Amino acid sequence: MRLAGGKASRTASLLWIVAVQFFIAQVVVASALAVPFHLSVRNISDLGNTACGAHPATSSVAICSPWHALMNASFISATVRGFGYWGNRDR
């Protein structure tokens, strides 16, 4: 299915907004952690962790993400928009 010019522009705009909000949410949620967060050391999914404790269980670092709801909403938003894009692509 080919998108009309206006619809294609709106879709592209939404994808950019979702991409930007994902990175903003990442920075905001990481700043709320008690321990410094570095992507080179930890998994991004730690920011969406709903339970406090060592993750994985053998780790010496306890992860407690007080704003996990924001990060999880950001993950979901990016995923839904991604599927929306792929569902509307030319085949």
N, C-alpha and C positions, 0 to 999 in steps of 0.2 A: 504494500500500500504506500503510495507516494503522498507525502504531506504537502498541503498547500503552502505557499510562501509565508503567509502570516502565522499559520500554525507551526511551521518549522522554526520560525524565529522565536515564538513563544516557548516552544519545547527547548530550544537551545538556551534561551535565557534562564529557564527554570533549572536546567542542568548545571549551568554556571553558578546560580544562586545556591543550589544544593551542595555543590563542591566547596564553595566558599564557607557556607555555614558549618560544614563538617570540620574544616580546619580551625574555625573560630571556636567551635564547641570543644575541640580537642585541647586548645590552649587554655580555655576557661576552666575546664574540668581538671586538667593537669595542675593548674595553679592552686586548686583547692585541696590537693593531696597534702598530707602531713610530711611525706617523704618526697624528695625531688624525683620527678619522673623524666626518664630519658628513653626515647624510642630505641636507641642503640642497645639498651640493656633490658627493657621491659616490653611486654606485648601491649599493643594498643587496646586490646580487649580488657586489660586491667582497669582502664578508665571507666568501663561499663560494669565492673564487678559489683554485684549487689550485696555481697557478704564480706565482712571484714575478717581478715586472717591471712595466713601464709598461702600463697598460690603460686606454683603448685605446693602441695603439702610439705614437700622436702625443702622448700625455700626458706631462707632465713629472713626474708623481707616480707613484712605484713602489708597487704594492700587493703586500703579502706578508701573507697571513692565516694565521698559524701554527695557528689552531684552525678551519680551514676545514671539517674533518670534522664538527664540532659544528653549524656553521651549515647545512651541506648536509643533515645528518640532520634538522635543524629544518625546513628547506624541504620535505623529503620527507614528514615527519610531518604537517605542516600540509596539504599537498596530498592525501595519502591520506585523512586525516580529512574534508577538504572533499568529496572524491568520495564518501566513505561517506555523508555527510549528504545530498548531492544525490541519491544513488541510493535513499535511503529516504524521500524526501519524498512527500507526497500529490501525486497527479497531477491 
